[in-house]
Amino acid sequence: MKTNLYKLIVVLMIFSIALAACTTPEPAAAPEADAPAAAESDAAEAPAAEVVEEVALSGTLTVLSNRTDLDEDGTLAQYSDAFSALYPGVTVEWETMTDYVGEVETRMNTTEYGDVLLLPPALVAEKFPQFLTPLGSVDDLGEKYNFIHEATFEGTVYGIAVVGNGQGLLYNKEVFEAAGIAEIPNTPEAFQAALALIKENTDAIPLYTNYAAGWPLTQWDSQLGSVSGNPDTKNLDIPHMDAPFAAGEVEYTIYKVLYDAVAEGYTEEDPTTTDWETSKTMIANGEIGVMALGSWAISQMQAAAESVGNDPSIIGYMPFPTNIDGNQYASAGGDYKIGINVNSENQEIAQVFLTWFLDESNFAYDQGGIPPLKSAALPSNYDAFAEAGVEWIVDTAANPGEEGLYNSIDNEAEVGFSNGSGLWQSRIVDAAKGQSGETFEDIMNEANTRWAEARVSLGVTP
């Protein structure tokens, strides 16, 4: 076994050096000193390399993913082929799911949840050792990867972000121009006024909620740092607040933007008929003005524009419409974290694949996101943010012993805004539509009550 591991290390070192010499560009500076950085890639196809020496790895590796679109178009198979070119004895099988969170959470009641998987967002930190293989220490892996604190417990890393996202709003530039929107809005009031112009001057749906899919509504909660301008907001502040949904607080501000847009009739007439896949073509065709999605969605919408014969550059990305003393901020954080099933019988293969996927596959850059490695520049999708002087906000790590506390309190409170379902956000849409008999204040007050009670139940001090 030691000989095989030695061979493996040699192969990886040779492959990394060869790849760097041939394809890796010079890194550029990130927009902020503590903002994430990313490496460039010149192909949508994962890189392949000649096998230097056959390594004694063999078996079939099952990898769970939410990317059904990349499965259907053959992209994931390209990554499998690239890995198999290095390790001919290994077959990588992707298993993708539309309701990824729901299906994987159910399967985690057994031992059969793949060899490598994307961690469900609601999996609390203290349960990581029960379900996941430790990947290394925070100190060691934190020198190499961005967002390393997002899936840790007691100083050990159990998941690493496959891609990082900047948070903002996706929009169609041609719709904005046709509507007569002269400047990108940077206040909630200006944003509502922009949506009104889209409704008055175009046939586009000003703001598309993707209500029916559920999970897109959770993208709104990713704007915490964008609104506060404070990296302590999520992990240090909100877990110790009794009323984070009170007027003037960050959660209230975010969801009031959504509520007002729905109440004013700036969203789809019947939210239950929305469709995620169709929305890509709709915004590409100018049938939608804005969608609240992480920057991971940019490449998907640009691809949709190309598929219908439009210029992909019509898809733009703008900061969330708030500012502090004229300065705008944008949250940056990891998307799904990749980890290894602690019950897997393919631990060695799984670790090699996970490292290769993060370090060499170029997956994150190909998807227009922030790659996990700290060693290079951001993709061009973020140029507009840099030009606007937007400051990136990366969440401060939780205090020792409080890893995942934000999600733990949410789960205990049964509010559910961070569990990936979108059910809590759908209540806001229903209330704004006048369909539930609730007001916005009703929902916020209930969330505050539940949050405070959950904190007491968990013994969390102010």
GUPA-651047 format. One record per residue (C-alpha): residue in one letter; x, y, z. Coordinates in nm, 3 decimals, decimal comma. Layout:
<pts>
+----+---------+---------+---------+
| aa |       x |       y |       z |
+----+---------+---------+---------+
|  A |       X |       Y |       Z |
...
+----+---------+---------+---------+
</pts>
This chain:
<pts>
+----+---------+---------+---------+
| aa |       x |       y |       z |
+----+---------+---------+---------+
|  M |   0,000 |   0,000 |   0,000 |
|  K |   0,286 |   0,242 |   0,084 |
|  T |   0,441 |   0,173 |  -0,257 |
|  N |   0,111 |   0,247 |  -0,431 |
|  L |   0,066 |   0,569 |  -0,239 |
|  Y |   0,421 |   0,671 |  -0,325 |
|  K |   0,352 |   0,607 |  -0,694 |
|  L |   0,031 |   0,806 |  -0,670 |
|  I |   0,207 |   1,107 |  -0,518 |
|  V |   0,473 |   1,098 |  -0,789 |
|  V |   0,211 |   1,082 |  -1,065 |
|  L |   0,012 |   1,370 |  -0,921 |
|  M |   0,326 |   1,583 |  -0,885 |
|  I |   0,437 |   1,515 |  -1,241 |
|  F |   0,087 |   1,575 |  -1,378 |
|  S |   0,050 |   1,901 |  -1,184 |
|  I |   0,387 |   2,032 |  -1,303 |
|  A |   0,315 |   1,937 |  -1,663 |
|  L |  -0,028 |   2,094 |  -1,657 |
|  A |   0,099 |   2,414 |  -1,498 |
|  A |   0,372 |   2,444 |  -1,759 |
|  C |   0,130 |   2,398 |  -2,047 |
|  T |  -0,199 |   2,554 |  -1,954 |
|  T |  -0,197 |   2,764 |  -1,639 |
|  P |  -0,187 |   3,144 |  -1,693 |
|  E |  -0,024 |   3,395 |  -1,464 |
|  P |  -0,254 |   3,471 |  -1,169 |
|  A |  -0,414 |   3,814 |  -1,147 |
|  A |  -0,498 |   4,009 |  -0,835 |
|  A |  -0,834 |   3,957 |  -0,670 |
|  P |  -1,056 |   4,263 |  -0,620 |
|  E |  -0,993 |   4,258 |  -0,244 |
|  A |  -0,708 |   4,125 |  -0,037 |
|  D |  -0,931 |   3,875 |   0,140 |
|  A |  -1,158 |   3,807 |  -0,155 |
|  P |  -1,143 |   3,469 |  -0,328 |
|  A |  -0,924 |   3,413 |  -0,630 |
|  A |  -0,959 |   3,175 |  -0,922 |
|  A |  -0,752 |   3,018 |  -1,198 |
|  E |  -0,818 |   3,062 |  -1,570 |
|  S |  -0,918 |   2,784 |  -1,804 |
|  D |  -0,927 |   2,794 |  -2,182 |
|  A |  -1,172 |   2,510 |  -2,236 |
|  A |  -1,512 |   2,398 |  -2,120 |
|  E |  -1,381 |   2,046 |  -2,140 |
|  A |  -1,191 |   1,914 |  -1,840 |
|  P |  -0,820 |   1,873 |  -1,916 |
|  A |  -0,679 |   1,534 |  -1,992 |
|  A |  -0,323 |   1,416 |  -1,947 |
|  E |  -0,112 |   1,125 |  -2,061 |
|  V |  -0,080 |   0,847 |  -1,807 |
|  V |   0,274 |   0,870 |  -1,673 |
|  E |   0,264 |   0,549 |  -1,475 |
|  E |  -0,021 |   0,314 |  -1,407 |
|  V |  -0,133 |   0,347 |  -1,048 |
|  A |  -0,296 |   0,056 |  -0,871 |
|  L |  -0,635 |   0,220 |  -0,831 |
|  S |  -0,934 |   0,030 |  -0,957 |
|  G |  -1,305 |   0,021 |  -0,903 |
|  T |  -1,625 |   0,208 |  -0,973 |
|  L |  -1,680 |   0,543 |  -0,804 |
|  T |  -2,033 |   0,678 |  -0,767 |
|  V |  -2,050 |   1,058 |  -0,751 |
|  L |  -2,377 |   1,229 |  -0,657 |
|  S |  -2,456 |   1,567 |  -0,813 |
|  N |  -2,736 |   1,818 |  -0,857 |
|  R |  -2,620 |   1,909 |  -1,209 |
|  T |  -2,872 |   1,721 |  -1,420 |
|  D |  -2,811 |   1,969 |  -1,703 |
|  L |  -2,441 |   1,882 |  -1,723 |
|  D |  -2,528 |   1,515 |  -1,710 |
|  E |  -2,772 |   1,547 |  -1,999 |
|  D |  -2,539 |   1,747 |  -2,222 |
|  G |  -2,242 |   1,515 |  -2,166 |
|  T |  -2,023 |   1,757 |  -1,971 |
|  L |  -1,994 |   1,536 |  -1,663 |
|  A |  -1,892 |   1,246 |  -1,885 |
|  Q |  -1,602 |   1,458 |  -2,010 |
|  Y |  -1,475 |   1,494 |  -1,654 |
|  S |  -1,512 |   1,119 |  -1,604 |
|  D |  -1,313 |   1,054 |  -1,920 |
|  A |  -1,038 |   1,294 |  -1,812 |
|  F |  -1,004 |   1,122 |  -1,476 |
|  S |  -1,011 |   0,775 |  -1,632 |
|  A |  -0,732 |   0,880 |  -1,867 |
|  L |  -0,516 |   0,920 |  -1,558 |
|  Y |  -0,652 |   0,615 |  -1,377 |
|  P |  -0,768 |   0,358 |  -1,635 |
|  G |  -0,877 |   0,116 |  -1,366 |
|  V |  -1,135 |   0,356 |  -1,226 |
|  T |  -1,483 |   0,414 |  -1,367 |
|  V |  -1,659 |   0,730 |  -1,250 |
|  E |  -2,037 |   0,710 |  -1,257 |
|  W |  -2,238 |   1,028 |  -1,200 |
|  E |  -2,578 |   1,006 |  -1,039 |
|  T |  -2,767 |   1,333 |  -1,078 |
|  M |  -3,099 |   1,433 |  -0,923 |
|  T |  -3,341 |   1,719 |  -0,981 |
|  D |  -3,451 |   1,721 |  -0,616 |
|  Y |  -3,097 |   1,669 |  -0,498 |
|  V |  -3,141 |   1,786 |  -0,139 |
|  G |  -3,457 |   1,586 |  -0,074 |
|  E |  -3,328 |   1,263 |  -0,226 |
|  V |  -2,985 |   1,273 |  -0,066 |
|  E |  -3,122 |   1,358 |   0,279 |
|  T |  -3,349 |   1,053 |   0,251 |
|  R |  -3,064 |   0,829 |   0,137 |
|  M |  -2,847 |   0,945 |   0,427 |
|  N |  -3,078 |   0,750 |   0,654 |
|  T |  -2,891 |   0,451 |   0,510 |
|  T |  -2,525 |   0,400 |   0,420 |
|  E |  -2,596 |   0,418 |   0,047 |
|  Y |  -2,539 |   0,781 |  -0,053 |
|  G |  -2,266 |   0,741 |  -0,311 |
|  D |  -1,891 |   0,746 |  -0,263 |
|  V |  -1,849 |   1,117 |  -0,327 |
|  L |  -2,134 |   1,362 |  -0,276 |
|  L |  -2,235 |   1,724 |  -0,244 |
|  L |  -2,327 |   1,796 |   0,117 |
|  P |  -2,696 |   1,882 |   0,176 |
|  P |  -2,712 |   2,240 |   0,312 |
|  A |  -2,912 |   2,141 |   0,620 |
|  L |  -2,656 |   1,884 |   0,742 |
|  V |  -2,538 |   2,036 |   1,069 |
|  A |  -2,169 |   2,046 |   1,157 |
|  E |  -2,183 |   1,819 |   1,461 |
|  K |  -2,314 |   1,539 |   1,240 |
|  F |  -2,030 |   1,562 |   0,987 |
|  P |  -1,822 |   1,285 |   1,154 |
|  Q |  -2,125 |   1,054 |   1,146 |
|  F |  -2,169 |   1,084 |   0,770 |
|  L |  -1,844 |   1,212 |   0,617 |
|  T |  -1,478 |   1,122 |   0,596 |
|  P |  -1,241 |   1,384 |   0,742 |
|  L |  -1,039 |   1,553 |   0,466 |
|  G |  -0,774 |   1,729 |   0,672 |
|  S |  -0,724 |   2,014 |   0,914 |
|  V |  -0,861 |   2,365 |   0,869 |
|  D |  -0,511 |   2,508 |   0,908 |
|  D |  -0,356 |   2,292 |   0,636 |
|  L |  -0,637 |   2,296 |   0,380 |
|  G |  -0,711 |   2,662 |   0,449 |
|  E |  -0,376 |   2,754 |   0,297 |
|  K |  -0,484 |   2,601 |  -0,033 |
|  Y |  -0,862 |   2,644 |  -0,066 |
|  N |  -1,114 |   2,926 |  -0,046 |
|  F |  -1,417 |   2,911 |   0,187 |
|  I |  -1,260 |   2,632 |   0,392 |
|  H |  -1,453 |   2,716 |   0,710 |
|  E |  -1,792 |   2,640 |   0,557 |
|  A |  -1,798 |   2,265 |   0,626 |
|  T |  -1,579 |   2,207 |   0,930 |
|  F |  -1,617 |   2,071 |   1,281 |
|  E |  -1,371 |   2,102 |   1,566 |
|  G |  -1,088 |   2,209 |   1,337 |
|  T |  -1,141 |   1,933 |   1,079 |
|  V |  -1,264 |   1,982 |   0,723 |
|  Y |  -1,539 |   1,751 |   0,596 |
|  G |  -1,634 |   1,929 |   0,274 |
|  I |  -1,475 |   2,176 |   0,032 |
|  A |  -1,669 |   2,410 |  -0,198 |
|  V |  -1,661 |   2,288 |  -0,559 |
|  V |  -1,726 |   2,642 |  -0,677 |
|  G |  -1,752 |   2,981 |  -0,515 |
|  N |  -2,021 |   3,234 |  -0,593 |
|  G |  -2,045 |   3,606 |  -0,581 |
|  Q |  -2,398 |   3,708 |  -0,489 |
|  G |  -2,613 |   3,952 |  -0,683 |
|  L |  -2,886 |   3,965 |  -0,945 |
|  L |  -2,885 |   3,824 |  -1,295 |
|  Y |  -3,040 |   4,052 |  -1,558 |
|  N |  -3,096 |   4,097 |  -1,930 |
|  K |  -2,914 |   4,409 |  -2,051 |
|  E |  -3,138 |   4,452 |  -2,357 |
|  V |  -3,450 |   4,447 |  -2,138 |
|  F |  -3,301 |   4,716 |  -1,915 |
|  E |  -3,214 |   4,930 |  -2,216 |
|  A |  -3,560 |   4,889 |  -2,369 |
|  A |  -3,719 |   4,978 |  -2,036 |
|  G |  -3,519 |   5,299 |  -2,016 |
|  I |  -3,318 |   5,207 |  -1,707 |
|  A |  -3,023 |   5,443 |  -1,726 |
|  E |  -2,829 |   5,322 |  -1,421 |
|  I |  -2,805 |   4,998 |  -1,229 |
|  P |  -3,017 |   5,051 |  -0,914 |
|  N |  -2,831 |   5,055 |  -0,584 |
|  T |  -3,121 |   5,106 |  -0,339 |
|  P |  -3,440 |   4,907 |  -0,279 |
|  E |  -3,646 |   5,206 |  -0,396 |
|  A |  -3,447 |   5,243 |  -0,717 |
|  F |  -3,480 |   4,870 |  -0,779 |
|  Q |  -3,860 |   4,879 |  -0,748 |
|  A |  -3,865 |   5,179 |  -0,982 |
|  A |  -3,656 |   4,985 |  -1,235 |
|  L |  -3,898 |   4,692 |  -1,219 |
|  A |  -4,185 |   4,935 |  -1,276 |
|  L |  -4,014 |   5,063 |  -1,593 |
|  I |  -3,971 |   4,708 |  -1,722 |
|  K |  -4,341 |   4,640 |  -1,664 |
|  E |  -4,449 |   4,966 |  -1,828 |
|  N |  -4,216 |   4,970 |  -2,127 |
|  T |  -4,156 |   4,605 |  -2,220 |
|  D |  -4,339 |   4,273 |  -2,240 |
|  A |  -4,088 |   4,107 |  -2,004 |
|  I |  -4,167 |   3,979 |  -1,656 |
|  P |  -3,969 |   4,226 |  -1,444 |
|  L |  -3,863 |   3,981 |  -1,168 |
|  Y |  -3,895 |   3,605 |  -1,206 |
|  T |  -3,917 |   3,418 |  -0,873 |
|  N |  -3,887 |   3,055 |  -0,990 |
|  Y |  -4,134 |   2,986 |  -0,710 |
|  A |  -4,233 |   2,638 |  -0,826 |
|  A |  -3,881 |   2,498 |  -0,808 |
|  G |  -3,849 |   2,616 |  -0,449 |
|  W |  -3,472 |   2,619 |  -0,412 |
|  P |  -3,415 |   2,936 |  -0,624 |
|  L |  -3,602 |   3,132 |  -0,359 |
|  T |  -3,331 |   3,041 |  -0,108 |
|  Q |  -3,084 |   3,242 |  -0,315 |
|  W |  -3,220 |   3,555 |  -0,148 |
|  D |  -3,070 |   3,452 |   0,184 |
|  S |  -2,724 |   3,455 |   0,026 |
|  Q |  -2,729 |   3,835 |   0,032 |
|  L |  -2,652 |   3,877 |   0,405 |
|  G |  -2,305 |   4,025 |   0,354 |
|  S |  -2,418 |   4,220 |   0,049 |
|  V |  -2,669 |   4,411 |   0,261 |
|  S |  -2,472 |   4,442 |   0,585 |
|  G |  -2,125 |   4,501 |   0,442 |
|  N |  -2,007 |   4,305 |   0,745 |
|  P |  -1,835 |   3,964 |   0,727 |
|  D |  -1,944 |   3,885 |   1,085 |
|  T |  -2,317 |   3,895 |   1,005 |
|  K |  -2,392 |   3,529 |   0,936 |
|  N |  -2,169 |   3,333 |   1,172 |
|  L |  -2,103 |   3,573 |   1,459 |
|  D |  -2,392 |   3,819 |   1,478 |
|  I |  -2,723 |   3,660 |   1,372 |
|  P |  -2,681 |   3,342 |   1,582 |
|  H |  -2,664 |   3,563 |   1,892 |
|  M |  -2,956 |   3,789 |   1,801 |
|  D |  -3,310 |   3,741 |   1,929 |
|  A |  -3,471 |   3,938 |   1,646 |
|  P |  -3,271 |   3,919 |   1,320 |
|  F |  -3,596 |   3,969 |   1,126 |
|  A |  -3,688 |   4,299 |   1,287 |
|  A |  -3,731 |   4,611 |   1,073 |
|  G |  -3,395 |   4,754 |   0,982 |
|  E |  -3,210 |   4,425 |   1,025 |
|  V |  -3,049 |   4,248 |   0,730 |
|  E |  -3,298 |   3,960 |   0,694 |
|  Y |  -3,591 |   4,203 |   0,697 |
|  T |  -3,429 |   4,427 |   0,435 |
|  I |  -3,358 |   4,140 |   0,197 |
|  Y |  -3,703 |   3,989 |   0,204 |
|  K |  -3,883 |   4,323 |   0,195 |
|  V |  -3,734 |   4,371 |  -0,153 |
|  L |  -3,890 |   4,042 |  -0,262 |
|  Y |  -4,222 |   4,110 |  -0,091 |
|  D |  -4,261 |   4,458 |  -0,239 |
|  A |  -4,183 |   4,337 |  -0,591 |
|  V |  -4,449 |   4,066 |  -0,570 |
|  A |  -4,705 |   4,297 |  -0,405 |
|  E |  -4,661 |   4,556 |  -0,679 |
|  G |  -4,723 |   4,298 |  -0,953 |
|  Y |  -4,366 |   4,293 |  -1,086 |
|  T |  -4,339 |   3,912 |  -1,082 |
|  E |  -4,506 |   3,634 |  -1,280 |
|  E |  -4,885 |   3,628 |  -1,264 |
|  D |  -4,906 |   3,268 |  -1,140 |
|  P |  -4,590 |   3,166 |  -0,948 |
|  T |  -4,698 |   2,801 |  -0,941 |
|  T |  -4,648 |   2,777 |  -1,318 |
|  T |  -4,283 |   2,887 |  -1,314 |
|  D |  -4,024 |   2,646 |  -1,447 |
|  W |  -3,650 |   2,654 |  -1,379 |
|  E |  -3,524 |   2,511 |  -1,709 |
|  T |  -3,765 |   2,724 |  -1,912 |
|  S |  -3,653 |   3,036 |  -1,727 |
|  K |  -3,307 |   3,006 |  -1,882 |
|  T |  -3,447 |   3,045 |  -2,232 |
|  M |  -3,690 |   3,313 |  -2,118 |
|  I |  -3,425 |   3,547 |  -1,982 |
|  A |  -3,207 |   3,473 |  -2,284 |
|  N |  -3,497 |   3,579 |  -2,511 |
|  G |  -3,575 |   3,894 |  -2,316 |
|  E |  -3,892 |   3,756 |  -2,156 |
|  I |  -3,749 |   3,811 |  -1,806 |
|  G |  -3,575 |   4,118 |  -1,669 |
|  V |  -3,415 |   4,001 |  -1,344 |
|  M |  -3,364 |   3,683 |  -1,139 |
|  A |  -3,206 |   3,651 |  -0,795 |
|  L |  -2,937 |   3,386 |  -0,846 |
|  G |  -2,576 |   3,332 |  -0,751 |
|  S |  -2,308 |   3,401 |  -1,009 |
|  W |  -2,292 |   3,028 |  -1,081 |
|  A |  -2,599 |   3,086 |  -1,302 |
|  I |  -2,429 |   3,332 |  -1,538 |
|  S |  -2,271 |   3,069 |  -1,760 |
|  Q |  -2,597 |   2,872 |  -1,778 |
|  M |  -2,795 |   3,175 |  -1,895 |
|  Q |  -2,523 |   3,276 |  -2,139 |
|  A |  -2,529 |   2,925 |  -2,285 |
|  A |  -2,906 |   2,954 |  -2,317 |
|  A |  -2,863 |   3,281 |  -2,507 |
|  E |  -2,622 |   3,116 |  -2,748 |
|  S |  -2,858 |   2,823 |  -2,799 |
|  V |  -3,133 |   3,058 |  -2,922 |
|  G |  -2,898 |   3,259 |  -3,141 |
|  N |  -2,849 |   3,557 |  -2,912 |
|  D |  -2,529 |   3,724 |  -2,799 |
|  P |  -2,439 |   3,578 |  -2,457 |
|  S |  -2,310 |   3,918 |  -2,348 |
|  I |  -2,671 |   4,037 |  -2,307 |
|  I |  -2,670 |   3,848 |  -1,977 |
|  G |  -2,543 |   4,077 |  -1,705 |
|  Y |  -2,481 |   4,048 |  -1,333 |
|  M |  -2,532 |   4,331 |  -1,085 |
|  P |  -2,489 |   4,381 |  -0,710 |
|  F |  -2,787 |   4,353 |  -0,476 |
|  P |  -2,963 |   4,693 |  -0,471 |
|  T |  -2,848 |   4,824 |  -0,134 |
|  N |  -2,558 |   5,040 |  -0,025 |
|  I |  -2,397 |   5,178 |   0,289 |
|  D |  -2,297 |   5,543 |   0,259 |
|  G |  -2,283 |   5,497 |  -0,117 |
|  N |  -2,060 |   5,188 |  -0,102 |
|  Q |  -2,184 |   4,857 |  -0,237 |
|  Y |  -2,089 |   4,512 |  -0,115 |
|  A |  -2,134 |   4,159 |  -0,240 |
|  S |  -2,126 |   3,834 |  -0,047 |
|  A |  -1,886 |   3,572 |  -0,172 |
|  G |  -1,898 |   3,215 |  -0,051 |
|  G |  -1,888 |   2,853 |  -0,145 |
|  D |  -2,168 |   2,672 |  -0,322 |
|  Y |  -2,219 |   2,301 |  -0,258 |
|  K |  -1,936 |   2,138 |  -0,064 |
|  I |  -1,795 |   1,811 |  -0,193 |
|  G |  -1,721 |   1,534 |   0,054 |
|  I |  -1,674 |   1,160 |   0,093 |
|  N |  -1,924 |   0,912 |   0,234 |
|  V |  -1,769 |   0,774 |   0,553 |
|  N |  -1,924 |   0,435 |   0,467 |
|  S |  -1,769 |   0,417 |   0,121 |
|  E |  -1,551 |   0,116 |   0,046 |
|  N |  -1,357 |   0,327 |  -0,206 |
|  Q |  -1,194 |   0,574 |   0,032 |
|  E |  -0,860 |   0,596 |  -0,147 |
|  I |  -1,015 |   0,638 |  -0,492 |
|  A |  -1,266 |   0,889 |  -0,357 |
|  Q |  -0,990 |   1,104 |  -0,204 |
|  V |  -0,787 |   1,102 |  -0,526 |
|  F |  -1,095 |   1,196 |  -0,731 |
|  L |  -1,200 |   1,472 |  -0,491 |
|  T |  -0,853 |   1,628 |  -0,499 |
|  W |  -0,834 |   1,603 |  -0,877 |
|  F |  -1,181 |   1,750 |  -0,923 |
|  L |  -1,100 |   2,051 |  -0,706 |
|  D |  -0,745 |   2,107 |  -0,827 |
|  E |  -0,728 |   1,999 |  -1,190 |
|  S |  -1,068 |   1,954 |  -1,353 |
|  N |  -1,135 |   2,327 |  -1,407 |
|  F |  -1,500 |   2,260 |  -1,321 |
|  A |  -1,554 |   2,581 |  -1,126 |
|  Y |  -1,391 |   2,806 |  -1,384 |
|  D |  -1,578 |   2,635 |  -1,666 |
|  Q |  -1,901 |   2,718 |  -1,481 |
|  G |  -1,806 |   3,084 |  -1,447 |
|  G |  -1,760 |   3,062 |  -1,071 |
|  I |  -1,483 |   3,121 |  -0,823 |
|  P |  -1,254 |   2,816 |  -0,827 |
|  P |  -1,173 |   2,660 |  -0,491 |
|  L |  -0,799 |   2,713 |  -0,526 |
|  K |  -0,659 |   3,039 |  -0,393 |
|  S |  -0,388 |   3,054 |  -0,655 |
|  A |  -0,520 |   3,271 |  -0,940 |
|  A |  -0,760 |   3,538 |  -1,067 |
|  L |  -1,136 |   3,571 |  -1,080 |
|  P |  -1,326 |   3,490 |  -1,403 |
|  S |  -1,436 |   3,776 |  -1,628 |
|  N |  -1,795 |   3,736 |  -1,510 |
|  Y |  -1,698 |   3,952 |  -1,214 |
|  D |  -1,552 |   4,240 |  -1,414 |
|  A |  -1,862 |   4,458 |  -1,363 |
|  F |  -1,832 |   4,424 |  -0,987 |
|  A |  -1,469 |   4,531 |  -0,998 |
|  E |  -1,551 |   4,827 |  -1,224 |
|  A |  -1,821 |   4,940 |  -0,980 |
|  G |  -1,581 |   4,919 |  -0,688 |
|  V |  -1,792 |   4,657 |  -0,511 |
|  E |  -1,623 |   4,517 |  -0,201 |
|  W |  -1,640 |   4,142 |  -0,153 |
|  I |  -1,763 |   4,014 |   0,182 |
|  V |  -1,644 |   3,668 |   0,284 |
|  D |  -1,808 |   3,532 |   0,599 |
|  T |  -1,593 |   3,526 |   0,910 |
|  A |  -1,547 |   3,176 |   1,047 |
|  A |  -1,772 |   3,080 |   1,337 |
|  N |  -1,631 |   3,076 |   1,687 |
|  P |  -1,489 |   2,740 |   1,800 |
|  G |  -1,775 |   2,516 |   1,901 |
|  E |  -2,026 |   2,721 |   1,702 |
|  E |  -1,961 |   2,579 |   1,358 |
|  G |  -2,287 |   2,558 |   1,167 |
|  L |  -2,477 |   2,738 |   1,444 |
|  Y |  -2,668 |   2,956 |   1,196 |
|  N |  -2,819 |   2,644 |   1,035 |
|  S |  -2,866 |   2,467 |   1,367 |
|  I |  -3,078 |   2,749 |   1,506 |
|  D |  -3,276 |   2,766 |   1,184 |
|  N |  -3,343 |   2,392 |   1,195 |
|  E |  -3,446 |   2,409 |   1,561 |
|  A |  -3,671 |   2,708 |   1,493 |
|  E |  -3,825 |   2,528 |   1,195 |
|  V |  -3,818 |   2,853 |   1,003 |
|  G |  -3,644 |   2,678 |   0,717 |
|  F |  -3,494 |   2,968 |   0,526 |
|  S |  -3,156 |   2,794 |   0,496 |
|  N |  -3,259 |   2,432 |   0,434 |
|  G |  -3,279 |   2,453 |   0,056 |
|  S |  -3,655 |   2,399 |   0,026 |
|  G |  -3,769 |   2,758 |  -0,029 |
|  L |  -4,085 |   2,695 |   0,174 |
|  W |  -4,030 |   2,992 |   0,405 |
|  Q |  -3,965 |   3,228 |   0,114 |
|  S |  -4,273 |   3,096 |  -0,065 |
|  R |  -4,480 |   3,216 |   0,231 |
|  I |  -4,355 |   3,568 |   0,159 |
|  V |  -4,462 |   3,538 |  -0,205 |
|  D |  -4,802 |   3,398 |  -0,105 |
|  A |  -4,855 |   3,679 |   0,145 |
|  A |  -4,759 |   3,944 |  -0,109 |
|  K |  -5,006 |   3,790 |  -0,353 |
|  G |  -5,278 |   3,816 |  -0,090 |
|  Q |  -5,331 |   3,441 |  -0,095 |
|  S |  -5,248 |   3,347 |   0,263 |
|  G |  -5,405 |   3,612 |   0,482 |
|  E |  -5,064 |   3,688 |   0,630 |
|  T |  -4,879 |   4,017 |   0,617 |
|  F |  -4,508 |   4,064 |   0,577 |
|  E |  -4,488 |   4,178 |   0,940 |
|  D |  -4,671 |   3,861 |   1,051 |
|  I |  -4,407 |   3,643 |   0,886 |
|  M |  -4,114 |   3,844 |   1,020 |
|  N |  -4,255 |   3,852 |   1,374 |
|  E |  -4,312 |   3,478 |   1,374 |
|  A |  -3,958 |   3,419 |   1,249 |
|  N |  -3,820 |   3,635 |   1,531 |
|  T |  -4,023 |   3,444 |   1,790 |
|  R |  -3,914 |   3,107 |   1,659 |
|  W |  -3,550 |   3,221 |   1,635 |
|  A |  -3,542 |   3,347 |   1,994 |
|  E |  -3,704 |   3,029 |   2,127 |
|  A |  -3,460 |   2,812 |   1,931 |
|  R |  -3,164 |   2,998 |   2,074 |
|  V |  -3,291 |   2,936 |   2,427 |
|  S |  -3,355 |   2,569 |   2,345 |
|  L |  -3,000 |   2,526 |   2,216 |
|  G |  -2,847 |   2,725 |   2,500 |
|  V |  -2,708 |   2,997 |   2,276 |
|  T |  -2,624 |   3,311 |   2,472 |
|  P |  -2,672 |   3,670 |   2,344 |
+----+---------+---------+---------+
</pts>
